[in-house]
């Protein structure tokens, strides 16, 4: 269904999720179900050995949520920040947490912006920067060193914007800790490559050195 028609249909809107499930991955059993209204999408766990928490963004309410252990060791979920100030919401669709757990990048499909939050205190995120990436933007991925970010444009074919707003791209930016500076731009429409959605990066720089054997 067209996204504008979908959001105007109360019955259709009931089919969006409003929960997060925490799993014991060893036992393959759910441990707790959290109420997170507004269609939570991506989940990003903190990287630090002693950082036992995760973030998610609720798309339909434009809220940032934190899942964490309280002082009693109980897991909780709570809203910790509002994403954007556009009436009706900005539709946050993807998030990326830096390796030092200090910076969270939030992509907003509705207005095409990436909003950057200081999450060094995960209980009180603060927006520190925003950048217009395109007329629509979907996924965001960081390089392993945190110095480069890559963005794609397509959410779903039937939900992407129409006309001139229907940009299809992969765009790269350098990040110096203060601002995003354009690096390169691939126009997928001009290149006839379709709709770019998701990106995955290899981890060859992690772990021990690898030996590659070749046969002539």
JOUR-V193620 format. One record per helix or strand of 3 or more residues. SS is the DSSP state (hx for helix, st for strand). FROM is the first residue (numbers start at 1). LEN is the number of residues. If there is no record, write none. Layout:
ss:SS from:FROM len:LEN
ss:SS from:FROM len:LEN
This chain:
ss:hx from:3 len:5
ss:hx from:10 len:4
ss:st from:19 len:6
ss:st from:29 len:7
ss:st from:40 len:6
ss:st from:53 len:6
ss:st from:63 len:7
ss:st from:75 len:8
ss:st from:92 len:6
ss:st from:103 len:6
ss:st from:113 len:6
ss:st from:126 len:7
ss:st from:140 len:3
ss:st from:148 len:5
ss:hx from:163 len:3
ss:st from:169 len:7
ss:st from:180 len:8
